[in-house]
Amino acid sequence: MDYIIKNGQIIDGLRHQPFHGDILISNGTIQEISSHLEIPADFPTENVLNADGGYITPGFIDIHRHGDWQALHHGDDELLNRQGLTSVVNGNCGLSVAPAGKKYTRQIYDFLGSVTGKLEQDPLLLMDSIYIGV
């Protein structure tokens, strides 16, 4: 067992009414959903997450995000996860950081920078770590 989420209002994504309960996660997968799960005596207390007063939901998909640079540089992934976002779609305005290749990095940065924010680091240096053979 990895985590036990306790006392949340569970929304299962199947259009059922929300219900109060607990979730057991093991090996990164939901193993059990129940109105009450007993916590084993030897289970690490730091792995018991109290969702009292909150909701437990399936992940959300952000279908229109201009966060290409931030995801690579500013660590937005933690913020997105805390908001429940598990998937992000980029490039739906016709332009994205990848897979454009290093040749166009400066032009893409200049264009997207007004929407996504400017980087503290030169984008060409940042791209060295993600463009492999493009």
PAPASE-507363 format. One record per residue (C-alpha): x, y, z; residue number from 1; residue in one letter. Coordinates in Angstrom, 3 decimals. Example, Ala and Ser with C-alpha at 12.3 -4.5 7.8 and 13.67 -1.06 7.14 Angstrom:
BEGIN
SITE / 12.300 / -4.500 / 7.800 / 1 / A
SITE / 13.670 / -1.060 / 7.140 / 2 / S
This chain:
BEGIN
SITE / 0.000 / 0.000 / 0.000 / 1 / M
SITE / 1.237 / 3.465 / -0.905 / 2 / D
SITE / -1.418 / 5.866 / 0.356 / 3 / Y
SITE / -4.784 / 5.929 / 2.033 / 4 / I
SITE / -6.965 / 8.964 / 1.376 / 5 / I
SITE / -9.495 / 9.323 / 4.198 / 6 / K
SITE / -12.781 / 11.141 / 4.743 / 7 / N
SITE / -13.301 / 12.750 / 1.345 / 8 / G
SITE / -16.362 / 13.353 / -0.750 / 9 / Q
SITE / -15.649 / 10.948 / -3.617 / 10 / I
SITE / -16.708 / 11.865 / -7.129 / 11 / I
SITE / -16.019 / 8.827 / -9.274 / 12 / D
SITE / -16.479 / 10.355 / -12.732 / 13 / G
SITE / -19.268 / 7.907 / -13.558 / 14 / L
SITE / -22.105 / 10.359 / -12.803 / 15 / R
SITE / -22.914 / 8.719 / -9.485 / 16 / H
SITE / -23.816 / 10.935 / -6.562 / 17 / Q
SITE / -20.780 / 11.972 / -4.482 / 18 / P
SITE / -20.300 / 9.842 / -1.378 / 19 / F
SITE / -18.177 / 10.063 / 1.748 / 20 / H
SITE / -15.362 / 7.540 / 1.824 / 21 / G
SITE / -11.751 / 6.433 / 1.656 / 22 / D
SITE / -9.436 / 5.316 / -1.140 / 23 / I
SITE / -6.514 / 2.886 / -1.009 / 24 / L
SITE / -3.707 / 3.463 / -3.518 / 25 / I
SITE / -1.109 / 0.789 / -4.109 / 26 / S
SITE / 1.632 / 0.775 / -6.749 / 27 / N
SITE / 0.248 / 4.031 / -8.133 / 28 / G
SITE / -3.198 / 2.547 / -8.777 / 29 / T
SITE / -6.489 / 2.825 / -6.932 / 30 / I
SITE / -6.965 / -0.596 / -5.319 / 31 / Q
SITE / -10.059 / -0.006 / -3.216 / 32 / E
SITE / -12.781 / 2.564 / -2.666 / 33 / I
SITE / -14.828 / 2.134 / 0.480 / 34 / S
SITE / -17.022 / 4.042 / 2.909 / 35 / S
SITE / -14.413 / 3.183 / 5.565 / 36 / H
SITE / -10.947 / 1.654 / 5.300 / 37 / L
SITE / -9.121 / 0.463 / 8.393 / 38 / E
SITE / -5.574 / 1.776 / 8.610 / 39 / I
SITE / -3.091 / -1.001 / 9.429 / 40 / P
SITE / -1.153 / -0.398 / 12.667 / 41 / A
SITE / 2.204 / -0.407 / 10.826 / 42 / D
SITE / 1.066 / 1.925 / 8.030 / 43 / F
SITE / 3.153 / 5.151 / 7.852 / 44 / P
SITE / 1.084 / 8.057 / 9.168 / 45 / T
SITE / 2.632 / 10.419 / 6.589 / 46 / E
SITE / 0.992 / 8.286 / 3.874 / 47 / N
SITE / -2.504 / 8.824 / 5.266 / 48 / V
SITE / -3.984 / 11.854 / 3.548 / 49 / L
SITE / -6.936 / 13.500 / 5.275 / 50 / N
SITE / -9.414 / 14.816 / 2.702 / 51 / A
SITE / -11.993 / 15.882 / 5.302 / 52 / D
SITE / -13.943 / 18.808 / 3.910 / 53 / G
SITE / -12.584 / 18.222 / 0.412 / 54 / G
SITE / -13.363 / 16.251 / -2.702 / 55 / Y
SITE / -11.549 / 13.316 / -4.253 / 56 / I
SITE / -12.012 / 13.335 / -8.013 / 57 / T
SITE / -10.587 / 11.838 / -11.182 / 58 / P
SITE / -7.883 / 13.967 / -12.775 / 59 / G
SITE / -8.822 / 16.995 / -14.825 / 60 / F
SITE / -7.641 / 17.785 / -18.356 / 61 / I
SITE / -6.772 / 21.379 / -19.231 / 62 / D
SITE / -7.589 / 21.520 / -22.950 / 63 / I
SITE / -6.244 / 25.010 / -23.600 / 64 / H
SITE / -3.072 / 25.926 / -21.808 / 65 / R
SITE / -0.220 / 28.200 / -22.746 / 66 / H
SITE / 2.230 / 26.842 / -20.217 / 67 / G
SITE / 4.856 / 25.289 / -22.420 / 68 / D
SITE / 7.807 / 27.202 / -20.993 / 69 / W
SITE / 6.645 / 27.075 / -17.396 / 70 / Q
SITE / 6.275 / 23.314 / -17.440 / 71 / A
SITE / 9.901 / 23.011 / -18.537 / 72 / L
SITE / 11.384 / 25.662 / -16.290 / 73 / H
SITE / 9.281 / 26.958 / -13.408 / 74 / H
SITE / 8.003 / 23.695 / -11.932 / 75 / G
SITE / 4.329 / 24.351 / -12.685 / 76 / D
SITE / 3.720 / 20.616 / -12.645 / 77 / D
SITE / 3.371 / 20.648 / -8.850 / 78 / E
SITE / 0.928 / 23.556 / -8.965 / 79 / L
SITE / -1.080 / 21.860 / -11.724 / 80 / L
SITE / -1.225 / 18.610 / -9.775 / 81 / N
SITE / -2.425 / 20.418 / -6.648 / 82 / R
SITE / -5.279 / 21.787 / -8.757 / 83 / Q
SITE / -6.172 / 18.293 / -9.923 / 84 / G
SITE / -4.807 / 18.654 / -13.443 / 85 / L
SITE / -3.309 / 15.411 / -14.650 / 86 / T
SITE / -3.150 / 16.171 / -18.377 / 87 / S
SITE / -2.480 / 19.338 / -20.347 / 88 / V
SITE / -3.008 / 19.967 / -24.065 / 89 / V
SITE / -0.601 / 22.471 / -25.599 / 90 / N
SITE / -0.327 / 23.809 / -29.116 / 91 / G
SITE / -4.032 / 24.130 / -29.831 / 92 / N
SITE / -3.536 / 27.711 / -31.063 / 93 / C
SITE / -1.222 / 26.362 / -33.730 / 94 / G
SITE / 2.059 / 26.834 / -31.920 / 95 / L
SITE / 3.897 / 25.119 / -29.107 / 96 / S
SITE / 7.420 / 24.893 / -27.734 / 97 / V
SITE / 7.811 / 21.342 / -29.009 / 98 / A
SITE / 8.372 / 19.666 / -31.370 / 99 / P
SITE / 9.729 / 22.669 / -33.249 / 100 / A
SITE / 13.451 / 22.025 / -32.960 / 101 / G
SITE / 16.238 / 24.324 / -31.841 / 102 / K
SITE / 16.304 / 26.170 / -35.155 / 103 / K
SITE / 13.094 / 28.039 / -34.246 / 104 / Y
SITE / 13.480 / 28.295 / -30.473 / 105 / T
SITE / 14.170 / 32.046 / -30.446 / 106 / R
SITE / 11.184 / 32.848 / -32.687 / 107 / Q
SITE / 8.840 / 30.633 / -30.665 / 108 / I
SITE / 10.082 / 32.155 / -27.416 / 109 / Y
SITE / 9.553 / 35.692 / -28.722 / 110 / D
SITE / 6.041 / 34.829 / -29.872 / 111 / F
SITE / 4.899 / 32.826 / -26.829 / 112 / L
SITE / 6.704 / 34.942 / -24.232 / 113 / G
SITE / 3.925 / 37.529 / -24.151 / 114 / S
SITE / 1.418 / 34.813 / -23.230 / 115 / V
SITE / 3.458 / 32.376 / -21.160 / 116 / T
SITE / 5.853 / 34.799 / -19.501 / 117 / G
SITE / 9.522 / 35.416 / -20.041 / 118 / K
SITE / 12.159 / 32.987 / -18.852 / 119 / L
SITE / 14.969 / 33.893 / -16.496 / 120 / E
SITE / 17.205 / 31.508 / -18.426 / 121 / Q
SITE / 18.043 / 31.809 / -22.127 / 122 / D
SITE / 15.580 / 29.520 / -23.930 / 123 / P
SITE / 18.319 / 28.196 / -26.208 / 124 / L
SITE / 20.168 / 26.819 / -23.179 / 125 / L
SITE / 16.965 / 25.367 / -21.799 / 126 / L
SITE / 16.155 / 23.681 / -25.100 / 127 / M
SITE / 19.531 / 21.902 / -25.115 / 128 / D
SITE / 18.111 / 19.576 / -22.488 / 129 / S
SITE / 14.937 / 18.630 / -24.378 / 130 / I
SITE / 15.776 / 18.671 / -28.087 / 131 / Y
SITE / 17.524 / 15.460 / -28.895 / 132 / I
SITE / 18.176 / 15.055 / -32.596 / 133 / G
SITE / 15.393 / 17.426 / -33.690 / 134 / V
